[in-house]
Amino acid sequence: MTLLPYFSYFLKFNIFEWAFYAVLKDRKLARNASCLTHATGAIILNGAHIIWPNTALFALSKQWSTGYFLYDIYFTLMYEKMNKVRMAYIYHHLATCFILRYPPAFYFADQMLFWGELSNIPSYFVYHYLHAAPTSQKLQWWKKVQKIVYGGIRVPILTWLTMTVWYKAPSKIPILFVTPVYFMGLAWTMQLLKK
């Protein structure tokens, strides 16, 4: 297995961030736009793989997301203070990269990424408006959408997927590593509902 495709996407996400920074003039907003770019691409690639399963499409999805997760780990280590939340994000990224190495027919990484990234879309808009227009009505609207979409996907759909993988997976080690990510999503759902 060559690492070149993953490194290629790592570089592409750094270029995306640089291009967004040129427009937005804010590193965190540029990173947020890069995250939205990843989420959109992951939804498209994994959605296509769910509808038309084939090895090449899943390989492209794996390269896209692994490259992004490497980029985001790098960004976190370079530009952010390390704390428990940041360490949890790094764990999330590494666990997701790990489960992507296993066949989606048994481990459902394509479906987990599709639904997980779909649930994240409103969060990128909330983050943008929190920093770019904190008094905007759009911020309040996106916060409501975030609660509905994130909780509506993370609790029923990702619970079902996680339980299915525990039942179907020939080896429990990959799901063992990714299950804490599932619980992180549940914890964040609870935080959103309390607000």
N, C-alpha and C positions, 0 to 999 in steps of 0.2 A: 504494500500500500504506500503510495507516494503522498507526501505531505504538501506538495506544490499546489494542488487545487485549494486546500484550506488556507495556505499562506496567501494565495492570490486573492481570495475573498476577504481575508484580514486586511490586506492592502486596499482593496476596493472600499471597504467600510471606512478606513482612514481617509481616503479620497472623498467619499461622501461627506464625512464630517467637515473636511477642509472646505468643500464647496458650499455647504450649508453655512459655515462660519463666515464665508465671504459675503453672504447675503444677510444673515441674522446678526452678525457682530457680537455674538455671545456664545462661548464655548459650550455651556450646558444646554442651551437651546439647539445648537448645532448637533450635539450628541443625541438629544431627544428626537430630532428630525431623522438622524441616522437609525435610531431605534425603530421609529415608525416605518422607515424604509425596509428594515429587516422584517418587521411584523407583516407588512403588506406582501413582501416577496414570499415569506414563509406560508402565509395563507394561500396564496396563488399556487405555489409549488406543491404543497401538501394536499390542497384541495384537488388539484389535478391528479396527484398520485392516488388519492382515495377513489376518484372516479375512474381513472385509467391506470391501474397499477402496472408499473414496469421498473426494472432495475435502474435504468439510466435516469429516470425522473427522480427516484428516491436518492440516487447518488448526488444529483444536483442539489436537491433539498438539503442533504447532509452537509455538502460543501458550503452552501449558502449560510446555513445556521451555525455550523462550526466556525467558519470564518468570522461571522458576527460575534459569537460568544468570545472568541479569542480577542477580537477588537475591544469588546466591552470590558473584559478582564484587564486588558492593557490600560484602557482609559481609567478604570477604577484605581488601579495601582499607581498610575502616574499623577492623577489629578484630584483624587478624593482622599479624605481622611479615612483611615481604616477603622471600622467599628463593627458591631455585631451584624447590623443590617447589610453593610458592604460585604462582609464575610459570607453571609447567607446568599447574596447575589452571586458571588463567585462559586459557592457550592452549587447553586441552581444551574449555573452555566456548565460546570464540569459534569454534573450528573446528567444533564440533558445531552451533552456531547457523548457521554458514555452510552446512554440508551440508544442513541442514533446508530451505534455500531451493530445493533442486533436487528434481525429480520422483523419488519413491520407487521407481518402476518401474525406474529406471536406477541410482539411487544408494543404495537400500536403507536410507535413514536410519530408516525405521520399524522395520526388523528390527535395525539396529545399536542403536537406543535400547532396543528390547524386550530384546534379549539382554544388552546392556551394563548396563542397570539391574537386570535380574534377577540378574546376576552380582554386583552391588553389595549386594544385600539383606543377606547375612550380615555384611558390613562394618559396617553401622549398628548391629547388635546387639553386635558386638565392641567398637566404640567406646563404646557405652552402658555395657557392663559394665566396660570398662577404667576408666571414670571414676566409675561409680556403685557398682560392687561388684567391685573388682579381685581379690579372693581367691575369688570365686564359682566354683563348678563350671560354672555356665552359661557363663562366659567361656571356659573351656577347651573346652567343647563347641562353642561358636560359632566359635572359632578353627579347629577341625577342619573344620566345615561350610564356613567361608570358603575354606579351601584347596581343598576338593573342588569347590565350586560355582564359585568365581572361575576357577580354573585349567581346570576342565572346560568352561566356556563360552568363556573368553577365548582359549584356544589353538585348539581345533578349530573352533568355530562362527564366531568372529570372524575367524579366519584365512581360512576358506572365504568368508565374506561380503566381506572386503577384496579377496581375489583375484578374486571374481566382479565386484565393482564395477570393478576395474582392467580387466577384460576387456570388460564391457558398457557402461561409461560413454561417452557421446558426447564429453564433454569431460573431460580428465584433471585439470583444475585443482581441482575440488572434492575429488576423492579424494587429490590431492597434499597438500592442506591437512589432511585428516583422518588420513592414514596415520601421522603421528607419534603421534597419540592411540592408534592400534592398538599401536605399539611401546611406548608408556608402559604399556599393559595387560600386554604380555608381560614388561616389566621388573618390574612389581609382582608378577606371577605368580611370577617367579623369586625375588623377595624373600620371598614367602609360603612357598614351598617350602623355602627355606633355614632358616626358623625352626623 
